[in-house]
Structure formats: C-alpha cells, structure tokens
Amino acid sequence: MPRNISALIAHILVLAALLTTFGCMSLKRDDSEGQSKFNGELERNVTLRILENDTAKEKGYFKELLDAFNAAYAEYGIVAVDANMDQYTDLEQDGPYGYGPDVLYQANDALMKYTDGKHIQPIPVEQLDCYRQISEEAWNAYTVQVNGENYVFGVPVNIQGPLLYYRKDLLPENWETQWDRDKNGVPDMTEYWTELYAYSKEIREKSNGAKFGYMKSLFDTYFSSGFLFSYGGYVFGQGGTDTSDIGFSAGEARRGAHVLRQLASAMNQDCIDDTVTVNAYSMLGNGTYFATMTTPDVYTLFVDELAKEYMRTQDLSEADAYAKAEENLVAADIPKLPASGDLEDRDGETVDSVMMGGINGYAVSAYTKAPNAALAFVDFATSFEMISRRNELLGVAPARADVAEKVGGLSETINANLEAGHIAVMPSTRAVAQIWTPTQTFFSDLAKDPFRLPDEQKYLSDEALQKGLETVDEQIYSAIHTLN
C-alpha cells in the first residue's frame, strides 16, 4: 500500500476513466421521480461538499481522500471539499435550502431516516467497483422496498461492531497458569465475561478502588443493549421493520440486564453516565482501566494516548512509544456470556455475545446539483485503495471483503460476525430515534442500583428486571405510535 499521496493517486487514477462509462449502463428507475438522476455524464467545473466524520479529519485520512480525488478529477474541473459542517448535520433541515452536503458519511440509521421525504436518492450500486465485494447483510442496511422493488440508498464503508480493548501489559504475570483454564494461550478474561468480571473485582479490591478492570458507560444503549440481544431481546420485530413489536424485554433479555448490573458492581459510579466514554482513552492509557468496549474506528485514539503515556513515564522516543503502544493495546472479539446470565457462574455453559452494530457508509443528497460527480466521488472513496488506506489510518473494519481479507484479524472477524448474526444492525428506520431515551434511562438506573443503599436497591429479582424492560418497551411504543 503506497504511503505517500502521489503514489496513491497513481494507483487509483484509473477509476476516473471507469466512471466515464456509467452512461453505457442501465439504471433502475427512481420510484419518486420516474428516472434516475444518474445519467453517467460527469458534470464539469463543479464543487462537491463532502460530509465526513471527525475522526477521519483528525487522523488526516479525509484530507488524503480529497487530495487524491481532486487530482484524479482535475481534468473535469470537479473539486471535492470539506463541507465544514457538524458530522451529525441534519440534511432534512438544511438540504431544501441549499445548505446541505452533496455526499454524506454517517451510520445507516442516521442516513436512512432521510429516505422519508426523499432527501437522499437511490444509487445504482451495481455500477460501483465495491458492489460485489460487500455482503448482502451490509447492503440490506441501506435497502428499501418500494412497490415490490428494492432500492439502495447508501454504500457501506465500514462495519461498526463493538470490540473489547485491553492492555496486554496489564495482564497478571501468572495469567498463563491462573487465567487460562482452557490452555489455549488466550487470557480467559478476554474470552469470557465471567472471568473478566472476576478479574475486575480483583483489581478493584487490590487497588482499594483506585484501579479497575472492565469499565464502560453502561447507560449507553449502543453497547449495553447487546447484553439483552444475547438472550433473545431485539429492537423491532420482523427483522427491524415492525415498529409495533418492541423487543427489549423479549426472550430471556432480563438475564442480560442482570449481567449489566453485576458489571456495574465491579466499577464505580462513573459507569452511570457518559464519564467513562469521555475518559476511556486517557484512563486506559494511564493504566487506571484494564479494558473497555468500543468500536474499531477509534483504535488509533487509544494508541495515541498509550504512546503519550509511554513517552511521559518511560522516556521513550515517539517511534518507540508508538511501537510499544501498538504491541500492548489489543482489540479482541467480544467475550462469551454465561448461559445462566450470572457472572458468578464460571463453570457453566456459555453463549455467543450478540452486540448492537451499524454500517457506516456514504449517501448522495437529493439536492446535489452534480449527482454524477457525487457518484464518482462515492465510487472513488469506496475503492480498494481508499478503503485500505482508511483501515490503515483509522483502524476501521472494512465492509469490502477483499480489504478485510487483506487486513485479516478482527476485520475478518467482524465481517464474519455480521454474516453469522452476532452483530444486530440498528434498524434503518426513523423510529429508531425513539429507542435511545427510554433505554438510556433504564440502563442508567440499572447501573446506579449497586451503589444505592441496600434497602433502596430496585433490581434484585428477575421480576423487577423484567418489569423494568417491559416499561422500556411500552415507552418506546408510545413514543412511536401514541405521542406522535
């Protein structure tokens, strides 16, 4: 993979030539306007405003992408620029007045809400270089059926599925004899929640509450709801399309709620709100936390903090500090859960974790004046070379199978988890916006429970946990169908 921008441009200039052939290909008709806006004729001398995420900007990837695209399309006078908008800008409000971006990069649930009102447009994805390299499960996150025909409104870039991040150099010296009961060469506390819970309690007790094992903001629905899904819970029925069927309390989801309460008891009260989310990078870096859970795209932020700590405390050069950080920061698959839903059950059967995830990708605004140029940008940005570079700089899990195969490791694991159903993709519907407040309120209350006085604790029984989850379902239903 070329590391300088000139070499990168040379590798992918050929894509520009390919895009001029779009006019020869047949297009699906746009259900809203009769004819697709993509006719294959590149608009000339136009400026495209691109909305990217903040991490891509901070790590320099977005600038490389813009520079490479602009060099490749200079002969057409097409220039892509930073839209200079908040990464969560509202196209629904801004687009009709000409303030929105031409191309947007966001999660599938954020993008697909724009299909209501036709703010983004169907894309002829079969024409894109990435089309056959992306799994059906990833494409499904951007697919809507209208009058019996499927239309795709986004192009997957990376899969967001939670990972366990931990410090290898903070493992106990005796882990191979005391924390590897299955003798597979992998620390048990990174494979099983029961062992991570036991290790977390040990760390907290030995440090008198100054250090912790696993730490996470448990109020965060994105990460905590997976514990419910692992035992039969879900967001909406019928694969995420039936918003009359709310399923956070379904199956044995209360077992997952019990696991969350147990995890909270080994933390401190920072887990109740977003405190851990804000300080996880620095706290893992300075050794206050052993492990946390988050998404692949922030890997480099953890490396940065750990490298800074090594430079500060061990007088290492920047290069040596980063090498050591990359060696000791491990991103692992999510541990298995006890089938019983009890983290004290260290010898019982286990079940695979099913975590909430999403598919981040690109969409094209319905308000763009240059749809063909915008499509050319999307094709360029989702090419093998650019997705490889995105992985290299940001640590994302590519949706492109060929890039995931080249990268190997957890990128392949996350793709496999998606296909196996171990990642529950957020429903691509506007109604998903109504799940956050009720679930966050419950998860926060649940995380607070171990810190209450004994006679004030609320979630000590299966019945109480079930009732709490059923209340969440009722609140979400009302928000979608009654209050609206």
N, C-alpha and C positions, 0 to 999 in steps of 0.2 A: 504494500500500500504506500503510495507516494506521500511524503510528509510535507512537502512544500507545495504551495498553491499553484505554481506554474506547472509542475509535474502532474498535479491533479487535474488541471484544466486540459492538459494534453490527453489524459486518459479518457475524458468524457466529452470532448468536443463532438465526437461522432453522434452523440444524442441529438444535437441540434439538427443534423441532417435528417435523422429519422423522423423528427417531428413534422417536417415539411410534407411528409407522405400522408398525414392524417386525412387530407381531403379525399384520398382514394378509398377510405374505409367506410363501411356502412355504419350508421349511427341509430341508436334507439330513439324513438320519438319521445320528447318531453311531455309527460302527462298533463302538465299545466299550461303549455303554450303551443302544443302541436308539433313543433320542430325544435330539435336540439340547437342550442346556441353555438355548439362546437362544429364549425364547418371545415376546419383544417387549415384555413388561410390565416397565417400569422399576421396579427396587426403590427404595424411598424411604427417606430418612434412613439412608444408608449411607456409609461411608468407604472409598475406594479407595486402596490403596497402590500407587504407581507407581514402577517402577524405570527410571531414565534414565541416560544416560552422563554422565561427569564434565564433559566439555566443555560440554554443554548447560546444566549447572548453573553453571559458571564464567562463561559468557558471558551469563547472565541469561535464556536462552530458556525453560528449564524453568519458572521462576517465572511468566513471562508466560503460558505454556500452562496452568499450574494455575489462575492467577487468571482467565483467560478462560473456561476450562471451568466453574469453580466459580460464576462469575457467571451463566453460561448455564443452569446446572442447579440454581440455588439454590432454585427453587420445588419441586423434588423432594426437597430435603434431601440431595442427592448431593454429597459433598465428596471431591476428589482431593488426596492429599498425597504428599509425598516419602517413599518407602519407607525412606529413611535406611539403605540397605544398600550394600555394595560393588557396583560396577557389574557385577562378574562373579560375583555371588552364585549359589549352587547350589540351584536350585528342587527338584531331586531329593532333596536332603537336608533342606531347610527346609520345603517345601510341605506334606508329610504331617503336620507338627507345627504347622501354622498360622502359621509364621514368614515364609513367602514372600510376595512381592508379588502383587497381583491382576493387574497388567499389567506386562510386561517389554519393554524395548527392548534388543536385542542383535543381533549378526550372525547370519546364517541358520544357520551351522554350530553356533553356541552354542545357539540356540533349538531347532533340530530334533533335537538329541540327546534332548530331553525328550519326543519322541513315543514313545520306548521307555519303557515304564512308564506312559504316558498322563498325564504331568504337565502338558501343555498340551492344549488342546481344539480340535477343528476349528471353523473360523469360517465363518459364512455370508457369504462375502466379496461375493457378488453384490449384497448389500443395501447395501454401503458406497458412499459418494459417490466414492471413488477408484477403484473397481473397473475401469471401462472406460478409465481414464487410465494404467494400469500395464501394461507389456508382458508378454507371455506368458513371456519369458525370466526376468523378475523374479518372477512368480508361481511359476514352476517350482521356484525355490529353496525354496519353502515347501510344496510339494505332495508328498503321499504317496499311492500307490495301494494300496487295500485291497479285496480281493475284486473286482477289476476296476473299482472306482470311485475317482475322485480326491477327496481331502480336502485342504483347505488349512489350515495351522496357523499362518500368520503373515501380516502385512500389510506389504508393502515400504514403507519410508520414503525411504531414500536408497541410492544405488549407491556402493559403495566400489571404486573403480578407481584405481590409482596415477597420480600426475601428477608432472611434473618442475617443481620450484620453482627459480627462479633470480633473481638480482639484475640487472635491466636496467642499472642504473647502474655495474655492474662489467664490462660488456662492454668490449672494447678499442675505442679510438677509431677504429681502422681496420677495424672489423668489416664495414662495408658494402663495402669494397674487397678485404679479405683473407679474410673469413669468410662470404661469401655467394656461393659459386661458382655457384649456380643463379639468382642475381639475382632472387629472389622477395621480397626485403625482409624475410626472416626469418633471424636468425643461424644459420649451419649447425650450430653446437654445440648448438643447442636442437632440431634436427631429426634429427641423425644421431649415433649413439653413436660412430662413428669420429672425428667432429670434436670431440665433447665429450671424448673420450679424449685427442686431440692437444692440445686447449686446456688440459686438466687437467695434462698433463705440462709444458706451457709455463709455467703459473702456478707449479707446484711448483719448477721449476728456477730461474725468475727470482727467486723469493722465498727461495731456499735452504731450502725445506721449511717455511716459516712460513705459507704460504697454499696453498689447494688449490682445484681446480676442482670436480669432482663428488665428493661424499663421501656414503657410506651405510654403515650397519652390514650388511655382506654376509652375516653369519650368519643374518639374518632371513629365514626361509623365505617369508613372505608376499610379500616384494619380490623375493627372488633366484630363486625357483622360476620366475618368468615368463621368465627367460632360457632355461630349459630348455624351457618350453612353446612358445616361439617357434620352436624347431627340432624339434618333434614330441613332446616329453615331455608327460606328463599325470599326474594323481594316481591315480585309479582308472579302470578301463575301463568301457565301456558307459555313457558319459556320467556317470560318477561313481558308479555303483551296484554295479559288480563289484569288490569288495574283494580278490578273488583275483588280480586283474590290476593290479599296481603298475607305474606307467609313468614314473618319474622318469628312467630310463635309456633310454626308448624313442626311436625315430627317430634323429635326429642331436643329441639333447639334450647330448651331450658338447661340441658347439660352443658352446652357451650357457654351460657350465661354463668353457670356455676364455676366453670373454668376461669372465666374473666375475673370473677370475684376472688378466687383463690390467688390468681396472679397479682391482683391489686394488693393483697395482704403481704406480699413479699417486696412491695415497692414502698414509696412514700406518697404523700398527698399530691405531689406534682402530677401523678397519673390521672387526676380527676379532670383537669382542664388541658389546655394546649401547651403547658410549660415544657413537657418533655419533647414535644415536637419542635419547639423553638431551640432548645439547648442540646438536643441529642448529638449534634456534630461535635461540639466542644466537649461535652461530658464523656462521650466515647473516646474522644481524642486524649483527654487528660486522665482516663482510667477510672473515672467515677462510675461509669456504666461498663458492664462487660458486653452487653448485647442489646439490640433493639430491632424493630421491624420497620422496613420502609421499602420503597420501590427502587428498581435498578437504576433509574436515571439520576440518582443523587450520589452514586458511588464515589464520584470524584470529589464531592464536597467533604465526605468523610476522610478521604485520603489527604486532602488539603489540611484539615485540622490535625490529623495524626502526624503528618510531616512537620507541621509547625511545632507541635509538642516535642518531637524528637530533636528538632533544631534547638529548641529552648532548653531542654533538660539534658541532652546528651552531646551537645556541641558538635553536631554532625553538619556536614555541608548540605546544601539544598538537594543535590543529586542523591547523596547517600540517605538523607532523611526520607525522600520520596520512595526510594527503592525499599527501604525498611518498612515504610507505611504500607506499600502495596503487598509486601510479603506477609504482614501481620494482620491486615484487615481482610476478613473473609466474608464473602456473601454466600450464604448457603440456602438450600431449599427450606421451606417451612417445615418444622418438626411435626412428627405424628402425634396425634392426640389419644388419650386413653378412651377406649370404647365406653367405659363406665361414666365418663365425664367427671372423674375425680382425680385430681393431680397427685393425691396420696397413693393412688393405685399404681405402683411402679412395676408390678409383675403381671398385670392384666393384659388383655388384648388391646391392640391399637387400631386406629382408623386414620386414613389419609386426611390431611387438612384440606379444606376447600375454602379458598380465600376470595374475597371480592377483588376484581381487577377491572381493567378497562383497555381499550385500544385507542391509543393516541394516533391522530392522523391529520391529513390535510383535507380541506373542503374549499370549494370555489364559490365566492359570493355571487348571488343572483344579480347584484348591482354592478358588477365589474363591466367596464367599457371594453375590456380586451379579454374575452373568455378563452380564445385560442392561445394567447400568450400566457395566460394564467395556467392553462392546462399544461403548456410546455414547461412552466416552472415546476409544477407538481411532478411531472414525469422526470425531470432532471433531479429534483430533490429526493425522489424515491428510487433513484438508480442504485445499482450495486455499489458503485464507488462512493456515493454520498452517504448511503446508509452505513457502509463500512466505516467511513470517517466519523459519522455521528456516534457509532458504537465506540470507536477509539477514544473520542474526546469526552463523551458523556456517560459511557457505560450502559447504554440502553440495551434492552432485549429486542433485537430487530424482528419485525413481522416478516421480513423476507427470509424464507427458508434457506436460500443459498448463503446469505450473510450469516445467519445463525449457525449453519453447518461449518462455515469457515472459522467463525469465532469459537464455536464449541462451548463446553462447560455449561454455565447456567443459562446462556441464551438458548441453547437447545432444550434444556430442562424446562424453561418457561414455555417455549413453543409446545413441548410435549404435554405440559400441564394443561394448557389451553385446550388441546385436542382431546385430552383424557377427561375433561370436565372438572379439573381441580382448580380452575380459575372460573369463578362465576362473574361473567362480564356484566357490568352495570347496564340495566335496560336502556335502550336507545329511545327513550320517550320523555317528553316534557314532565310527565308525572313523577319522574324520579326525583325532581327537585323537592317534592313533599316528604321524602323519607328522612331527610337529614335532621331536622329539629326534633321530631319525636324520638328518634333513635339516639341522638346525642344526649338528649335529656335523660333517657333511661340509662345509657351506658355511664354517664357521669354520676348518676345517683347510685348505680351499682358499684362503681369504683370507690365511691365515698363510704360505702357500707362498712368495710373492715375498720375504718377509722372512727366510727361512731361509738358512743358508749354502749356497752353490752345490751342494756335494756332498750336501746333506740335502734338497733340494727333491724333491717327490714327484709333482707333476702336470705333467710336462714333455712328455708324449706323449698322443695320443688314446687309446692303450690304457690308460694309467693313469687318465685321466679316466673312461673307460667303466667300468673295474673299480670305481672309487670310487662311481659312480652305481648300478651293479648291486648293490653291497654295501648301499647305502641301500634299494633295493627289497626286498632279502632281509630286512633288519632290520625294515622296516615290515610285511612279510608275517608274519614270526614274531611280532611284537607283536600283530597282529590275530588270527592263526589258530593259532599254536602256543603262545605263552606264556599266552594266555587259556584 
